Amino acid sequence: MKVLMLNGSPHAEGNTYMALQEMEKVFVKEGIETEILHIGNKDIRGCIGCGSCAGTGKCVFDDLVNETAGKFEACDGLVVGSPVYYASANATLVAFLTRLFYSTHFDKTMKVGAAVAAARRGGLTATYDELNKFFGIAGMPIASGQYWNGIHGAAPGEAAQDAEGLQMMRTLAENMTFLMKSIALGKEKYGVPQREPFTRTNFIR
């Protein structure tokens, strides 16, 4: 099994990365392959709604989004970590996720998603909710831990002092591992739920 982990912080080894590393220790212990991609310092533009991906299955902007698509398709779980900026996720990460989820056409059903937020003080739950929406729209079960998944720290490395936050990360990783393994067993015995043909409606007739 494999988990893809996205570091949405501009700081490669800041508190968001520390949270992901704490989870990675559990995944390694459980025999799960991991890869951490540093997204937050990349030059990622937002979606322009051109619709090109509807025909090609990839984004018209050929950058890290398209490079990551295959890794996303191959993974069993996706962890997305972000620092909190104005009670929101890093805009670079949001632009990346918007284009990644929208431009890829492979079935994401039953890939497990987990969101992690890092902050000095507030905005953790708003960022956590924001990131979880990407999983929810894609039919991905959302892993939870023992609280809303967040860690506190201002200066890089301060999260090491947040004992409860680090415990949250370990618990989240343990729960995510159990969920991925359970889904794998369920797929073997029952397959995946069959979807009805998509019915698209809007409020303008």
Phi, psi and chi 1 to 4 in degrees:
 res  aa     phi    psi   chi1   chi2   chi3   chi4
   1 MET       -  156.6  -53.3 -166.0   89.4      -
   2 LYS  -139.9  140.6 -178.1  170.7 -176.5  177.2
   3 VAL  -118.5  128.6  170.6      -      -      -
   4 LEU   -97.6  129.2 -179.3   63.1      -      -
   5 MET  -119.5  128.6  -49.4  178.4   81.3      -
   6 LEU  -110.1  121.4  -56.2 -179.4      -      -
   7 ASN   -94.2  105.0  178.3    5.9      -      -
   8 GLY   -88.0    8.6      -      -      -      -
   9 SER   -87.6  143.7  172.2      -      -      -
  10 PRO   -65.0  -20.0  -22.3   34.3      -      -
  11 HIS   -95.1  116.0  -52.7  -69.5      -      -
  12 ALA   -60.3  -33.7      -      -      -      -
  13 GLU  -128.3   43.5  -62.6 -176.1   -2.1      -
  14 GLY   -88.6 -157.2      -      -      -      -
  15 ASN   -73.2  -30.7  -67.0  -46.5      -      -
  16 THR   -62.4  -44.9  -57.9      -      -      -
  17 TYR   -62.5  -38.3  179.2   67.0      -      -
  18 MET   -61.9  -39.1 -176.7  167.3  -72.2      -
  19 ALA   -64.5  -44.1      -      -      -      -
  20 LEU   -64.1  -39.2  -63.2 -179.9      -      -
  21 GLN   -62.4  -38.7  -86.2 -166.1  -44.2      -
  22 GLU   -63.7  -37.9 -162.7   69.1   13.1      -
  23 MET   -69.0  -40.5  -66.6 -176.6   69.2      -
  24 GLU   -58.7  -36.5 -173.4  178.4   39.4      -
  25 LYS   -57.8  -41.1  -65.7  173.3 -172.9  175.5
  26 VAL   -68.6  -44.8  173.9      -      -      -
  27 PHE   -59.6  -43.5  -67.4  136.8      -      -
  28 VAL   -62.1  -43.6  170.7      -      -      -
  29 LYS   -59.5  -34.2 -179.2 -169.8   69.1  174.3
  30 GLU   -87.5    4.3  -64.9  -71.1  -18.5      -
  31 GLY    78.3   22.4      -      -      -      -
  32 ILE  -100.4  130.2  -66.1  174.1      -      -
  33 GLU   -73.0  140.1 -177.3 -176.9  -10.7      -
  34 THR  -130.2  154.9   63.1      -      -      -
  35 GLU  -145.0  128.4 -178.6  177.9    2.6      -
  36 ILE  -105.1  123.0  -61.0  178.7      -      -
  37 LEU  -105.9  132.6  -63.6 -178.4      -      -
  38 HIS   -91.4  110.6 -171.9 -160.0      -      -
  39 ILE  -102.4  -35.8  -55.4  -62.2      -      -
  40 GLY   -63.3  -17.8      -      -      -      -
  41 ASN  -105.8   11.0   68.4  -20.2      -      -
  42 LYS   -90.6  160.2  -59.7  -62.2 -170.7  -66.2
  43 ASP   -89.6   90.8 -174.7   13.0      -      -
  44 ILE  -116.7  116.6  -54.3  -68.4      -      -
  45 ARG   -87.1  162.4   66.0  171.5  -60.3  160.9
  46 GLY   -81.0  170.1      -      -      -      -
  47 CYS   -67.7  141.2  176.1      -      -      -
  48 ILE  -109.7    5.9   60.6  170.6      -      -
  49 GLY    63.5   34.3      -      -      -      -
  50 CYS   -78.6  -21.8   67.8      -      -      -
  51 GLY    80.7    1.7      -      -      -      -
  52 SER   -58.6  -37.0  173.9      -      -      -
  53 CYS   -65.3  -21.8   59.3      -      -      -
  54 ALA   -60.7  -31.8      -      -      -      -
  55 GLY   -97.5  -28.2      -      -      -      -
  56 THR  -102.6  -21.5   64.2      -      -      -
  57 GLY    75.7   13.3      -      -      -      -
  58 LYS  -146.9  162.6   64.4  179.1 -177.0  178.9
  59 CYS   -75.2  146.5 -173.4      -      -      -
  60 VAL   -65.7  -25.7   68.7      -      -      -
  61 PHE   -90.8  108.7  -59.1  117.1      -      -
  62 ASP   -86.7   84.1 -166.0   17.3      -      -
  63 ASP  -133.3 -149.1   57.3   10.2      -      -
  64 LEU   -61.8  -24.9 -172.8   60.7      -      -
  65 VAL   -60.5  -51.3  170.4      -      -      -
  66 ASN   -67.5  -33.6  -71.7  -20.8      -      -
  67 GLU   -64.9  -31.0  -66.8  174.8   26.8      -
  68 THR   -86.7  -19.3  -54.1      -      -      -
  69 ALA   -54.4  -45.5      -      -      -      -
  70 GLY   -64.3  -36.7      -      -      -      -
  71 LYS   -68.2  -37.3  -64.2  178.6  179.6 -177.8
  72 PHE   -64.4  -44.4 -175.2   19.1      -      -
  73 GLU   -62.5  -35.1 -175.8  173.0   14.2      -
  74 ALA   -82.1  -17.1      -      -      -      -
  75 CYS   -83.8  158.6   75.6      -      -      -
  76 ASP   -95.2  -21.7  -59.0  -75.7      -      -
  77 GLY  -147.8  150.4      -      -      -      -
  78 LEU  -127.7  123.6  178.3   69.0      -      -
  79 VAL  -109.4  127.6  178.5      -      -      -
  80 VAL  -118.2  119.5  180.0      -      -      -
  81 GLY  -114.5  138.9      -      -      -      -
  82 SER  -144.3  145.8  177.5      -      -      -
  83 PRO   -75.3  163.8   29.6  -33.9      -      -
  84 VAL   -96.2  123.5  173.8      -      -      -
  85 TYR  -122.4  113.8  -68.3  164.3      -      -
  86 TYR    51.4   48.9  -72.8   90.5      -      -
  87 ALA    59.6   27.2      -      -      -      -
  88 SER  -140.4  166.8  -58.6      -      -      -
  89 ALA   -73.4  160.0      -      -      -      -
  90 ASN   -56.1  129.3  177.6   14.4      -      -
  91 ALA   -61.5  -32.9      -      -      -      -
  92 THR   -62.6  -43.8  -60.6      -      -      -
  93 LEU   -64.3  -42.7  175.3   64.5      -      -
  94 VAL   -63.2  -41.7  172.6      -      -      -
  95 ALA   -61.5  -41.8      -      -      -      -
  96 PHE   -62.0  -49.4  176.0   87.3      -      -
  97 LEU   -65.8  -40.3  -68.7  172.6      -      -
  98 THR   -58.1  -47.6  -59.9      -      -      -
  99 ARG   -72.2  -36.3  -71.0  172.6   48.6 -147.6
 100 LEU   -65.1  -47.8  178.6   68.2      -      -
 101 PHE   -70.1  -38.6  -86.8   74.6      -      -
 102 TYR   -75.8  -35.3 -166.5   72.0      -      -
 103 SER   -85.6  -18.6   65.3      -      -      -
 104 THR   -92.8  134.1   51.4      -      -      -
 105 HIS  -103.9   -2.9  -63.2  172.2      -      -
 106 PHE   -69.2  157.0   57.4   81.7      -      -
 107 ASP   -73.6  119.1 -173.0    9.9      -      -
 108 LYS   -96.1   -0.3  -58.0  168.3 -175.5   67.1
 109 THR   -55.8  129.9  -55.6      -      -      -
 110 MET    75.7    4.9  -62.3  -56.5  145.0      -
 111 LYS   -72.9  138.7  -68.4 -177.7 -175.5  -69.8
 112 VAL   -90.8  133.2  178.1      -      -      -
 113 GLY  -113.1  148.0      -      -      -      -
 114 ALA  -145.0  135.2      -      -      -      -
 115 ALA  -112.1  141.6      -      -      -      -
 116 VAL  -134.4  135.4  171.3      -      -      -
 117 ALA  -124.6  146.4      -      -      -      -
 118 ALA  -126.7  133.9      -      -      -      -
 119 ALA  -150.2  159.1      -      -      -      -
 120 ARG   -67.9  -43.4  179.1 -168.5   69.7   83.5
 121 ARG  -146.2  -70.3 -172.7  171.0  179.5   85.7
 122 GLY  -113.1  174.8      -      -      -      -
 123 GLY    90.8    1.1      -      -      -      -
 124 LEU   -63.7  -47.7  -72.3  171.1      -      -
 125 THR   -70.4  -33.8   54.8      -      -      -
 126 ALA   -64.6  -41.4      -      -      -      -
 127 THR   -68.2  -41.4  -60.0      -      -      -
 128 TYR   -57.1  -47.0  171.7   73.3      -      -
 129 ASP   -63.4  -42.1  -69.6  -17.1      -      -
 130 GLU   -58.9  -45.8  179.9 -177.8   14.0      -
 131 LEU   -70.8  -35.1  -65.6  175.6      -      -
 132 ASN   -64.8  -22.4  -82.0  -28.8      -      -
 133 LYS   -64.5  -28.9  -71.8  179.7  173.2   64.4
 134 PHE   -64.8  -39.7  -72.5   95.8      -      -
 135 PHE   -70.3  -42.8  -50.6  136.4      -      -
 136 GLY   -61.6  -39.6      -      -      -      -
 137 ILE   -72.7  -18.1 -160.9  171.3      -      -
 138 ALA  -100.6    6.8      -      -      -      -
 139 GLY    73.3   24.1      -      -      -      -
 140 MET   -95.4  124.0  -63.4  171.0   60.7      -
 141 PRO   -59.8  139.0  -21.6   32.8      -      -
 142 ILE  -101.4  121.6  -62.1  171.6      -      -
 143 ALA   -78.2  139.7      -      -      -      -
 144 SER  -122.5  167.2   58.2      -      -      -
 145 GLY  -121.6 -125.4      -      -      -      -
 146 GLN  -109.3    1.3   66.0 -169.8   46.6      -
 147 TYR  -166.6 -175.6 -155.2   77.3      -      -
 148 TRP   -73.7  129.0  -60.0  -63.8      -      -
 149 ASN   -68.6   97.9  -50.5  -36.2      -      -
 150 GLY  -148.4  160.2      -      -      -      -
 151 ILE  -140.9  146.9 -161.4  162.1      -      -
 152 HIS  -109.2  141.4  -73.8   91.8      -      -
 153 GLY   171.1  140.8      -      -      -      -
 154 ALA   -99.3  -71.7      -      -      -      -
 155 ALA   -69.5  147.6      -      -      -      -
 156 PRO   -51.9  129.4  -27.2   35.8      -      -
 157 GLY    96.7  -14.2      -      -      -      -
 158 GLU   -66.1  -23.7  -85.0 -169.7  -10.5      -
 159 ALA   -61.5  -19.9      -      -      -      -
 160 ALA   -62.1  -20.7      -      -      -      -
 161 GLN   -88.9   -9.0  -58.7  173.3   50.2      -
 162 ASP   -89.7   84.3 -175.8    4.6      -      -
 163 ALA   -61.5  -39.6      -      -      -      -
 164 GLU   -69.2  -39.9 -176.5  177.4   -3.1      -
 165 GLY   -61.7  -42.4      -      -      -      -
 166 LEU   -64.7  -38.9  -68.1  172.3      -      -
 167 GLN   -63.7  -38.7 -174.1  179.8   63.2      -
 168 MET   -56.6  -42.5  -77.2 -173.4 -140.8      -
 169 MET   -65.0  -41.4  -61.6  -54.7  116.6      -
 170 ARG   -66.3  -43.3  -64.9 -168.9  -63.6  -88.9
 171 THR   -63.3  -42.9  -57.0      -      -      -
 172 LEU   -59.1  -45.1  174.1   60.2      -      -
 173 ALA   -64.9  -39.4      -      -      -      -
 174 GLU   -63.8  -44.8  -67.1  -77.3    6.1      -
 175 ASN   -66.3  -39.2  -70.4   -5.4      -      -
 176 MET   -65.0  -40.7 -172.0  173.0  179.9      -
 177 THR   -60.4  -47.2  -62.2      -      -      -
 178 PHE   -60.3  -42.5  177.2   81.9      -      -
 179 LEU   -66.0  -43.0 -172.3   52.9      -      -
 180 MET   -62.8  -43.5  -71.3 -171.7  -62.2      -
 181 LYS   -67.8  -37.8  -70.0 -178.6  177.4  179.7
 182 SER   -65.8  -41.1  -62.5      -      -      -
 183 ILE   -64.7  -39.2  -71.7  171.8      -      -
 184 ALA   -61.0  -42.1      -      -      -      -
 185 LEU   -67.0  -40.6  -71.0  173.7      -      -
 186 GLY   -63.3  -38.8      -      -      -      -
 187 LYS   -61.7  -40.5  -76.7 -179.2  176.4  179.6
 188 GLU   -62.9  -39.1  -71.1 -179.6   11.0      -
 189 LYS   -89.9  -38.6 -173.1  168.0 -176.3  178.2
 190 TYR  -118.1  -12.7  -56.8  111.3      -      -
 191 GLY    76.6 -165.1      -      -      -      -
 192 VAL  -108.7  154.7  -65.4      -      -      -
 193 PRO   -57.2  137.8  -23.2   33.3      -      -
 194 GLN   -82.9  129.1  -63.7  -60.5  -54.2      -
 195 ARG   -90.8  144.5  -70.4 -172.0  176.1 -175.9
 196 GLU   -71.6  156.6  -63.9 -178.8   15.2      -
 197 PRO   -56.3  138.0  -24.0   33.2      -      -
 198 PHE   -66.8  128.7 -175.5   58.7      -      -
 199 THR  -104.9  113.3  -57.9      -      -      -
 200 ARG  -103.9  120.4 -172.1  179.1 -174.5   90.3
 201 THR  -129.7  162.6   63.0      -      -      -
 202 ASN  -143.2 -173.3   56.6   36.0      -      -
 203 PHE   -97.3    5.7  -63.2  106.5      -      -
 204 ILE  -113.1  115.1  -54.3  -62.0      -      -
 205 ARG   -96.2      -  -66.1  -70.3 -171.2 -104.6
